[in-house]
Every structure is written in C-alpha cells, then in structure tokens.
C-alpha cells in the first residue's frame, strides 16, 4: 500500500514538473510566432517611409527613423548607416555583422525549444525508472504476496510519465525546426533589403542636390521586397 501511494506521489511530482515545462514551451512558441514574422522583421510601412525619406535626401531623418524602430531591418540599417561615411563596402560589411548579431540573439530562444525537446523524454524516463524501482521493491518484500493489480497500477503510473515527456518533446522538436528555418529566411531577406536601401542611400548622397530634389524625371529603383509565404 505504501508503495502504491509513493508511486502516485511520484507521478504527481513529475507530472507537475512536466506541466511547468509545457507552460514554458507554449509561452516560448507564442513569443517566437509573434516575433519571427516577415511583417514584424521588415514592416512594409517602415520600408516605404524610409525609402521616401532617402529619396528626399533627408538622411538624418532616415537615420533617426531607423534608430527609433525596433524591427530587425531597422537595427541592421542603423548599424550600416553608422559606417556609410566610410564607403558602401564598409557599410555592407557592418550591416551583415548586424544581421548575424540579431540572428544569434533570436537563435538563443529557438535553442530552448531543442532543450525542452531533449529534456522532456529524459524527465519522463527518470520518473518511470524510479517508479519501476518502487514497484520491484514492493515485489521483493519477503513474506508478502503483492497484489498484481497494485503492481499494474504502479507500473502504469510510471509509464504515464514517460508518455507525457514524449508528448512534450514532439511539438518542441517540430517548432524548433520550423522557427529555425523561418529565421534563416528572414535573415537572408533582411540582409538583401538592407543592402538595397543602403546602396540607394549611398548613391543619393553622392548626387547633386539639384538633380534629385524637385526634378520629377529622377526616379529611384524600387527596393527589393521579400516574397511572403
């Protein structure tokens, strides 16, 4: 009887641990789903406003616009524009480093998904092994004939913990692969759009003011935008 109570308490303990981990997993998935979106990484309104500001040769306003925006693209542009005075190649290199830096910060969150995917079955396995040990200790008591039904209940409670751990790992591993691939695509598109905007800003800064302001014949090439999907 004591062994059965201990096994039930064990199932409750490890079940509570897995419940807390699952709550963290859901919160992490929601956070990444909201953050890793093309509209959030590269807001169309920001791209249009930045392009229009650069075309009007309001470079200081364009820099302030990017610095005050928290999007992925704005942070990359801010880093690149800070080196634009030293040449377009220097600005591009700095922007690429900024892409890698922002990507690394987001990969840290994605890595937690893989960690949960690995820890879930391990936590369940620990609980199951300990539950099986308790069951065999009951079976090994001298002079007593254990109730087969009690042993079956104890073993089933132990196996449920493993089932919960594996069930937790499946969405964690899937979401890890999903968000990792999505981050790769967003990073590549951000780097391409940032390169186009920095190039456009650099060439506009080299043109005489009279040739770009007030002349309707002067147009700028459209900025390449990522294909949403």
Backbone torsions as a table, in degrees:
resi	resn	phi	psi	omega
1	UNK	NA	-43.0	178.9
2	UNK	-63.8	-37.7	178.9
3	UNK	-63.1	-38.7	179.3
4	UNK	-66.2	-41.4	177.9
5	UNK	-63.0	-42.0	179.6
6	UNK	-63.2	-38.6	179.6
7	UNK	-67.3	-37.8	177.8
8	UNK	-67.8	-41.6	175.7
9	UNK	-62.5	-37.9	177.6
10	UNK	-63.1	-42.8	179.1
11	UNK	-63.9	-38.6	178.3
12	UNK	-66.4	-40.7	-178.8
13	UNK	-64.0	-54.2	-178.1
14	UNK	-69.5	-30.6	174.5
15	UNK	-64.1	-38.9	176.6
16	UNK	-65.9	-38.8	177.4
17	UNK	-62.7	-45.4	179.3
18	UNK	-66.4	-31.3	176.8
19	UNK	-65.7	-44.1	177.7
20	UNK	-62.6	-41.4	178.5
21	UNK	-64.6	-38.6	179.8
22	UNK	-66.8	-35.7	176.2
23	UNK	-64.0	-43.1	175.9
24	UNK	-62.8	-36.9	178.6
25	UNK	-64.2	-45.2	179.6
26	UNK	-63.0	-43.4	179.0
27	UNK	-62.0	-39.9	180.0
28	UNK	-67.5	-40.7	178.8
29	UNK	-64.5	-42.1	178.5
30	UNK	-63.6	-43.2	-179.9
31	UNK	-61.8	-46.0	-179.5
32	UNK	-69.2	-34.3	178.3
33	UNK	-64.4	-36.1	179.3
34	UNK	-78.0	-33.0	-174.9
35	UNK	-84.3	-41.4	-175.6
36	UNK	-91.1	67.8	174.1
37	UNK	-127.0	144.4	-177.9
38	UNK	-61.7	-36.6	-179.6
39	UNK	-68.0	-26.5	178.8
40	UNK	-85.4	-40.1	-179.9
41	UNK	-68.6	-39.8	-179.8
42	UNK	-134.2	81.1	-178.0
43	UNK	-61.8	126.5	-179.9
44	UNK	-58.2	-36.6	179.8
45	UNK	-64.5	-39.6	178.3
46	UNK	-65.9	-42.9	179.7
47	UNK	-61.2	-44.9	-179.3
48	UNK	-65.0	-43.9	-179.1
49	UNK	-67.2	-39.8	179.1
50	UNK	-65.1	-44.0	179.7
51	UNK	-62.2	-42.9	179.6
52	UNK	-64.8	-39.8	179.5
53	UNK	-65.7	-40.4	178.2
54	UNK	-66.6	-40.1	179.2
55	UNK	-63.0	-27.9	177.7
56	UNK	-87.4	5.4	178.0
57	UNK	62.4	29.0	175.9
58	UNK	-96.7	72.3	-171.5
59	UNK	-69.1	-36.1	178.1
60	UNK	-64.9	-42.1	178.1
61	UNK	-65.5	-36.2	177.6
62	UNK	-64.4	-40.4	178.5
63	UNK	-65.0	-43.5	178.5
64	UNK	-65.1	-36.1	178.6
65	UNK	-62.4	-43.9	179.5
66	UNK	-71.4	-37.4	-177.6
67	UNK	-68.2	-31.8	-178.2
68	UNK	-88.2	-1.6	178.9
69	UNK	-101.3	143.6	-175.8
70	UNK	-101.1	7.4	-177.7
71	UNK	-72.8	163.8	179.0
72	UNK	-57.5	-49.6	-177.9
73	UNK	-62.7	-41.4	-178.2
74	UNK	-63.9	-38.9	179.1
75	UNK	-67.3	-37.0	177.6
76	UNK	-68.5	-43.3	179.6
77	UNK	-63.9	-38.8	179.5
78	UNK	-60.9	-42.9	178.5
79	UNK	-66.5	-41.7	-179.2
80	UNK	-68.2	-41.2	-179.4
81	UNK	-66.8	-26.7	177.9
82	UNK	-65.6	-18.7	180.0
83	UNK	-114.2	7.5	-175.9
84	UNK	-66.0	-26.0	-179.6
85	UNK	-68.4	-17.9	179.1
86	UNK	-96.0	6.1	177.9
87	UNK	118.9	157.3	-176.2
88	UNK	-68.1	-34.4	-179.1
89	UNK	-66.9	-40.5	177.4
90	UNK	-64.5	-40.5	179.1
91	UNK	-65.0	-40.4	179.3
92	UNK	-64.1	-43.8	-179.1
93	UNK	-62.5	-42.1	178.4
94	UNK	-64.7	-39.4	178.5
95	UNK	-64.3	-39.7	178.7
96	UNK	-65.0	-38.1	176.5
97	UNK	-64.9	-37.1	177.9
98	UNK	-66.3	-37.8	175.9
99	UNK	-59.2	-45.6	179.8
100	UNK	-65.4	-36.5	-178.8
101	UNK	-67.6	-46.4	179.1
102	UNK	-66.0	-39.1	179.2
103	UNK	-62.6	-39.7	179.8
104	UNK	-64.0	-38.6	179.2
105	UNK	-66.0	-34.8	178.3
106	UNK	-77.8	-30.9	177.7
107	UNK	-66.4	-25.1	178.2
108	UNK	-62.6	-39.7	177.4
109	UNK	-68.6	-40.1	-179.8
110	UNK	-64.8	-33.2	180.0
111	UNK	-62.7	-31.4	178.2
112	UNK	-62.0	-30.5	177.0
113	UNK	-63.4	-44.5	177.9
114	UNK	-64.1	-36.2	178.7
115	UNK	-64.8	-43.3	177.6
116	UNK	-64.9	-39.3	178.4
117	UNK	-62.1	-29.5	178.2
118	UNK	-86.0	-36.2	-176.5
119	UNK	-77.1	-30.4	-177.5
120	UNK	-55.0	-57.4	178.2
121	UNK	-62.9	-32.6	-179.6
122	UNK	-67.0	-42.2	177.5
123	UNK	-63.1	-43.3	177.7
124	UNK	-62.7	-38.4	-179.9
125	UNK	-67.4	-38.8	177.4
126	UNK	-61.4	-46.1	179.0
127	UNK	-62.9	-39.8	-180.0
128	UNK	-67.2	-44.7	-179.9
129	UNK	-61.7	-43.1	179.9
130	UNK	-66.5	-38.1	176.7
131	UNK	-64.5	-38.6	177.3
132	UNK	-66.5	-36.9	177.3
133	UNK	-61.6	-43.9	178.3
134	UNK	-62.1	-38.2	179.8
135	UNK	-65.4	-43.3	180.0
136	UNK	-71.2	-27.7	175.4
137	UNK	-66.9	-39.3	175.5
138	UNK	-63.7	-41.1	-179.1
139	UNK	-66.8	-28.1	-175.4
140	UNK	-88.8	0.5	-179.7
141	UNK	-67.2	127.6	-177.7
142	UNK	-73.4	143.9	175.3
143	UNK	77.7	4.1	-179.5
144	UNK	-126.4	140.2	176.5
145	UNK	-103.5	107.6	-176.8
146	UNK	-66.6	149.0	176.5
147	UNK	-75.6	121.3	-179.7
148	UNK	-58.9	-32.5	179.8
149	UNK	-67.2	-39.9	177.7
150	UNK	-64.9	-41.2	178.0
151	UNK	-63.7	-41.3	179.5
152	UNK	-64.4	-39.8	178.0
153	UNK	-64.3	-42.5	179.8
154	UNK	-64.3	-42.6	179.4
155	UNK	-67.1	-37.8	179.3
156	UNK	-65.6	-39.4	176.6
157	UNK	-62.1	-39.0	179.4
158	UNK	-66.6	-39.4	-178.7
159	UNK	-71.7	-27.6	177.6
160	UNK	-61.7	-34.6	179.6
161	UNK	-63.4	-42.7	176.8
162	UNK	-63.1	-39.7	178.0
163	UNK	-61.1	-42.4	178.3
164	UNK	-64.5	-40.9	179.3
165	UNK	-63.9	-43.2	178.5
166	UNK	-67.2	-39.0	178.3
167	UNK	-63.0	-32.0	177.6
168	UNK	-73.4	-33.0	-175.8
169	UNK	-73.8	-31.1	-175.1
170	UNK	-61.0	-55.0	178.3
171	UNK	-66.0	-30.6	-179.7
172	UNK	-65.0	-46.1	-179.7
173	UNK	-67.4	-40.3	178.9
174	UNK	-63.2	-47.2	-179.4
175	UNK	-67.3	-30.9	176.6
176	UNK	-61.5	-47.2	178.8
177	UNK	-66.4	-39.6	-178.9
178	UNK	-62.8	-50.8	-176.4
179	UNK	-72.7	-30.1	177.7
180	UNK	-66.1	-44.0	177.6
181	UNK	-67.0	-37.8	179.1
182	UNK	-66.2	-39.3	178.4
183	UNK	-64.9	-38.1	178.1
184	UNK	-61.1	-43.7	-179.9
185	UNK	-67.7	-44.1	179.7
186	UNK	-61.9	-40.3	179.9
187	UNK	-63.6	-42.2	179.4
188	UNK	-65.8	-44.2	179.6
189	UNK	-66.4	-38.5	178.0
190	UNK	-63.8	-42.2	178.7
191	UNK	-62.8	-41.0	-179.5
192	UNK	-67.4	-45.7	-179.9
193	UNK	-66.3	-41.3	178.3
194	UNK	-62.3	-39.5	177.9
195	UNK	-63.0	-42.2	178.5
196	UNK	-63.8	-43.0	-178.6
197	UNK	-68.7	-40.2	177.9
198	UNK	-66.0	-40.0	177.9
199	UNK	-64.0	-43.1	178.5
200	UNK	-62.7	-41.4	179.7
201	UNK	-67.0	-39.0	-179.1
202	UNK	-65.1	-46.0	-178.8
203	UNK	-69.7	-34.9	176.4
204	UNK	-65.9	-33.9	179.5
205	UNK	-71.1	-22.0	-180.0
206	UNK	-87.8	-13.8	-179.4
207	UNK	-82.3	148.9	174.4
208	UNK	-62.8	145.8	-177.4
209	UNK	-60.5	-35.8	-177.2
210	UNK	-68.1	-22.4	-176.1
211	UNK	-88.1	-9.4	-177.7
212	UNK	-120.2	-19.4	-177.7
213	UNK	-103.2	124.1	176.2
214	UNK	80.5	2.3	179.0
215	UNK	-105.8	107.1	-176.6
216	UNK	-68.6	-13.7	-179.2
217	UNK	-78.2	-18.0	-177.6
218	UNK	-86.2	121.1	177.6
219	UNK	-126.6	163.9	179.5
220	UNK	-118.7	152.1	-178.6
221	UNK	-68.5	140.9	179.1
222	UNK	-66.2	147.0	-178.6
223	UNK	-79.0	134.0	179.2
224	UNK	-67.4	127.6	-179.7
225	UNK	-112.5	145.5	-177.3
226	UNK	-69.3	152.9	176.0
227	UNK	-82.8	119.4	-177.9
228	UNK	-77.2	140.8	177.2
229	UNK	-173.0	NA	NA
